[in-house]
Amino acid sequence: MLYDAPRAEAAPPGMTTSRSGLVRAFLASLTGTALEWYDFAVYSAASALVFGDLFFPSEDPLTGTLLAFSTYAVGYVSRPLGGIVFGRLGDVIGRKKVLIATLVLIGAATFVIGLLPTHSTIGAAAPIALVVLRFAQGVGVGGEWGGAVLLSSEFGDPKRRGFYASAAQVGPPAGNLLANGVLAALGVLLTEDQFLSWGWRIAFLVSGVLVGFGLWIRAKLEETPVFKAMEAEHSRPEAPVREVLTRQPRALAAAILARVAPDVLYALFTVFVLTYATDELDMSRGSALTAVLIGSSLQIFLIPLAGALSDRVNRRLLYGCSAVGAGAWPFVFFGMVDGDSWGLLVLGVVVALILHSLMYGPQAAFVAEQFSPRLRSTGSSLAYTLAGLIGGAIAPLLFTALLGSFHSWVPLAVYVAVAAAVTLAGLLLGRDSAAAVDEDAQLVAQAAA
C-alpha cells in the first residue's frame, strides 16, 4: 500500500497530558530547535562573510566564497545520516532521548569550530577539520527536526497540529535571528581586522551556554503520549526505515518534494542574499545582515500564525498558493533591488520571508501527517533530510555558480521557480490531514481515558 496507516491500540489508563506539559513541550521544541539552528545559522552567515578568506584563501574572491559554501553544503549532505539514525531511534526508543542527543552533538561541534585554527596557522588541516565539524553539525540537525515536530504536535490536540507542529518551525528563523544579531553586533563593535582575526569566534563559543539552557529545558520533559501508547502496546517498529521505504513510498516522495521550494527560497533570502548585497550591490555587511534580521524577526510570529491558519483552511491549498508566490517573487525582487537602495532590499527580503512562512508554518504538520504514528519519526526525518540534499544543500552553490557564469540574476530567479514547481508536485502527491488526524485523536483520547 502506498499509504499504509496502521492504528495503535489503546494505552493504559492514566496517561494524561496536562496543559503545563503541553506548554513545556511547545517551548522545548521551539527553544531547542532555535538553539540548534543558531549553531547552524551562525556557520551559514560566517560562510558568506569570513570563511572564504580564513579557511579557503584564493586570489579570486568568488572561488573562495564557492569553497566556503561547499562546507555549508556538507552540513546538508550529512543530514540523511542523522535522519536515518536518529529518526529510527525516535520510533524505537522515544522522541525525548533523541532530542537530547542531537542537541549535545551539534552544540559540541559548533563550540569546537570557535576554537579552530585557520588556514594561515595550520594550513590544509584547517579546512579539513572545518568540514568534519560541519558534517557533525548536519548529523545533529538531521536528527533534530523530526523529533522536535513530534514532541510538540503529539502532546497537542491533533486538530490543531498545524499550530503545535509549527513550534519546531519557529526554530530556524529564531536561530537565524539570534545568529545574525550576534554577528551584526560584533560587526558594529569591532573593526574589520578584529572581526576577521578573532571576533567571529565569539558567536560560535556562545553556543556552549545556549546549548546548556536547551538541555535544561528538554531534560524536564516526559515522553509524548503517542509514543507511550506505542510502547505500552509493544507496537514500536523493528525496522522503521525499511517499512517507510516499502510501505509508504508515496508519502515519503510527497513529503520530500513539498520541502524543496521553502529550502531554496530560504537559502536565497537568508544566506546568498548576504553575498549578493555586498558583492553586487556594494552594500556593507552590516546593512545586509540587518535586512535579514528584520525579515527573520517577523517570521517568529508569522510561522505559528501560518500553522494555525492551516488548521482552519485546507493545508495543502495554503501551502500551494504560497509556493506559487515564492516562485514568482524573485523576478520582482532582483529587478527591484538592481541599485543600492537598502530600503528596497529590506522590503524584498521581508516579502520573501512572508511567503516562506506561509509554506514553512504548515510544513511540519503536512510532512508528519503523511505517515502513520508508529513510523512518523523515521518518515518525517527521512523526508526532511533527503529534501535538504536537493533543496538547501546545493542552493547557495548554484546561486553562486549561476551568478558567476551568467552575470545575471535571471537564472537565479528561474531556479527558484523550478523549485516551486517541484513543491507543487509534492503537494499533489500528498494527502490531506483527515486520516492522520483521526489516528492521533484516537491515540490521545485512549491515552487520556
ZIKA-V250411 format. One record per residue. N is the residue number from 1. RES is the residue in one small letter. PSI is psi in whole degrees, -180 to 180 (NA if undefined). Layout:
N/RES/PSI, N/RES/PSI
This chain:
1/m/140, 2/l/-31, 3/y/68, 4/d/130, 5/a/73, 6/p/142, 7/r/140, 8/a/153, 9/e/177, 10/a/141, 11/a/164, 12/p/152, 13/p/159, 14/g/-1, 15/m/85, 16/t/159, 17/t/106, 18/s/162, 19/r/-37, 20/s/-37, 21/g/-38, 22/l/-43, 23/v/-43, 24/r/-42, 25/a/-42, 26/f/-46, 27/l/-37, 28/a/-40, 29/s/-44, 30/l/-53, 31/t/-41, 32/g/-44, 33/t/-38, 34/a/-42, 35/l/-41, 36/e/-38, 37/w/-21, 38/y/-49, 39/d/-46, 40/f/-41, 41/a/-34, 42/v/-33, 43/y/-44, 44/s/-45, 45/a/-41, 46/a/-33, 47/s/-41, 48/a/-27, 49/l/-39, 50/v/-27, 51/f/-29, 52/g/-42, 53/d/-37, 54/l/-34, 55/f/-20, 56/f/62, 57/p/137, 58/s/151, 59/e/-25, 60/d/113, 61/p/-35, 62/l/-40, 63/t/-42, 64/g/-42, 65/t/-41, 66/l/-44, 67/l/-38, 68/a/-41, 69/f/-23, 70/s/-40, 71/t/-30, 72/y/-43, 73/a/-32, 74/v/-36, 75/g/-26, 76/y/-38, 77/v/-35, 78/s/-11, 79/r/-42, 80/p/-35, 81/l/-45, 82/g/-39, 83/g/-42, 84/i/-50, 85/v/-55, 86/f/-32, 87/g/-44, 88/r/-46, 89/l/-31, 90/g/-31, 91/d/-16, 92/v/-47, 93/i/-11, 94/g/157, 95/r/-42, 96/k/-48, 97/k/-39, 98/v/-42, 99/l/-31, 100/i/-43, 101/a/-43, 102/t/-37, 103/l/-43, 104/v/-44, 105/l/-52, 106/i/-32, 107/g/-42, 108/a/-43, 109/a/-42, 110/t/-42, 111/f/-42, 112/v/-34, 113/i/-37, 114/g/-18, 115/l/-2, 116/l/129, 117/p/154, 118/t/180, 119/h/-36, 120/s/-19, 121/t/-48, 122/i/9, 123/g/-138, 124/a/-20, 125/a/-26, 126/a/-55, 127/p/-31, 128/i/-47, 129/a/-38, 130/l/-42, 131/v/-41, 132/v/-45, 133/l/-36, 134/r/-38, 135/f/-44, 136/a/-40, 137/q/-47, 138/g/-39, 139/v/-44, 140/g/-46, 141/v/-36, 142/g/-33, 143/g/-14, 144/e/-46, 145/w/-50, 146/g/-43, 147/g/-39, 148/a/-40, 149/v/-47, 150/l/-32, 151/l/-46, 152/s/-41, 153/s/-31, 154/e/-13, 155/f/-22, 156/g/177, 157/d/123, 158/p/-27, 159/k/-9, 160/r/31, 161/r/-35, 162/g/-43, 163/f/-50, 164/y/-40, 165/a/-23, 166/s/-11, 167/a/-45, 168/a/-28, 169/q/-24, 170/v/-21, 171/g/-51, 172/p/-51, 173/p/-33, 174/a/-44, 175/g/-40, 176/n/-40, 177/l/-46, 178/l/-44, 179/a/-49, 180/n/-31, 181/g/-43, 182/v/-45, 183/l/-39, 184/a/-41, 185/a/-41, 186/l/-37, 187/g/-32, 188/v/-41, 189/l/-25, 190/l/156, 191/t/168, 192/e/-44, 193/d/-41, 194/q/-42, 195/f/-45, 196/l/-30, 197/s/-50, 198/w/-16, 199/g/-38, 200/w/-26, 201/r/-30, 202/i/-41, 203/a/-34, 204/f/-38, 205/l/-29, 206/v/-24, 207/s/-33, 208/g/-41, 209/v/-43, 210/l/-42, 211/v/-37, 212/g/-40, 213/f/-42, 214/g/-40, 215/l/-38, 216/w/-41, 217/i/-46, 218/r/-30, 219/a/-22, 220/k/-5, 221/l/154, 222/e/170, 223/e/158, 224/t/151, 225/p/-37, 226/v/-44, 227/f/-36, 228/k/-39, 229/a/-43, 230/m/-43, 231/e/-42, 232/a/-34, 233/e/8, 234/h/42, 235/s/13, 236/r/141, 237/p/147, 238/e/-32, 239/a/69, 240/p/-34, 241/v/-47, 242/r/-41, 243/e/-42, 244/v/-45, 245/l/-32, 246/t/-28, 247/r/-19, 248/q/49, 249/p/-36, 250/r/-40, 251/a/-44, 252/l/-44, 253/a/-42, 254/a/-45, 255/a/-39, 256/i/-52, 257/l/-35, 258/a/-23, 259/r/-11, 260/v/-52, 261/a/-45, 262/p/-39, 263/d/-45, 264/v/-44, 265/l/-42, 266/y/-40, 267/a/-37, 268/l/-45, 269/f/2, 270/t/-20, 271/v/-65, 272/f/-28, 273/v/-27, 274/l/-44, 275/t/-43, 276/y/-43, 277/a/-39, 278/t/-40, 279/d/-39, 280/e/-33, 281/l/0, 282/d/36, 283/m/162, 284/s/159, 285/r/-41, 286/g/-38, 287/s/-42, 288/a/-43, 289/l/-38, 290/t/-38, 291/a/-45, 292/v/-37, 293/l/-44, 294/i/-47, 295/g/-42, 296/s/-36, 297/s/-38, 298/l/-35, 299/q/-29, 300/i/-33, 301/f/-34, 302/l/-36, 303/i/-51, 304/p/-31, 305/l/-41, 306/a/-39, 307/g/-44, 308/a/-39, 309/l/-37, 310/s/-14, 311/d/-17, 312/r/-25, 313/v/174, 314/n/121, 315/r/-43, 316/r/-36, 317/l/-45, 318/l/-45, 319/y/-47, 320/g/-44, 321/c/-38, 322/s/-35, 323/a/-38, 324/v/-45, 325/g/-39, 326/a/-38, 327/g/-28, 328/a/-29, 329/w/-40, 330/p/-31, 331/f/-36, 332/v/-45, 333/f/-53, 334/f/-35, 335/g/-33, 336/m/-36, 337/v/18, 338/d/58, 339/g/-151, 340/d/28, 341/s/114, 342/w/-36, 343/g/-41, 344/l/-34, 345/l/-46, 346/v/-46, 347/l/-44, 348/g/-43, 349/v/-42, 350/v/-47, 351/v/-42, 352/a/-42, 353/l/-21, 354/i/-47, 355/l/-40, 356/h/-42, 357/s/-39, 358/l/-22, 359/m/-43, 360/y/-32, 361/g/-51, 362/p/-12, 363/q/-44, 364/a/-45, 365/a/-42, 366/f/-47, 367/v/-47, 368/a/-40, 369/e/2, 370/q/-20, 371/f/152, 372/s/155, 373/p/-39, 374/r/-14, 375/l/11, 376/r/-37, 377/s/-47, 378/t/-50, 379/g/-45, 380/s/-42, 381/s/-42, 382/l/-45, 383/a/-45, 384/y/-47, 385/t/-40, 386/l/-36, 387/a/-34, 388/g/-31, 389/l/-39, 390/i/-4, 391/g/-91, 392/g/-29, 393/a/-49, 394/i/-9, 395/a/-54, 396/p/-36, 397/l/-46, 398/l/-40, 399/f/-45, 400/t/-45, 401/a/-41, 402/l/-43, 403/l/-40, 404/g/-31, 405/s/-42, 406/f/-16, 407/h/39, 408/s/150, 409/w/-13, 410/v/-47, 411/p/-31, 412/l/-44, 413/a/-39, 414/v/-41, 415/y/-45, 416/v/-38, 417/a/-40, 418/v/-42, 419/a/-39, 420/a/-39, 421/a/-38, 422/v/-43, 423/t/-41, 424/l/-39, 425/a/-41, 426/g/-39, 427/l/-36, 428/l/-34, 429/l/-28, 430/g/178, 431/r/160, 432/d/176, 433/s/-12, 434/a/-49, 435/a/-47, 436/a/-37, 437/v/-42, 438/d/-40, 439/e/-49, 440/d/-36, 441/a/-42, 442/q/-44, 443/l/-50, 444/v/-39, 445/a/-42, 446/q/-40, 447/a/-33, 448/a/-4, 449/a/NA
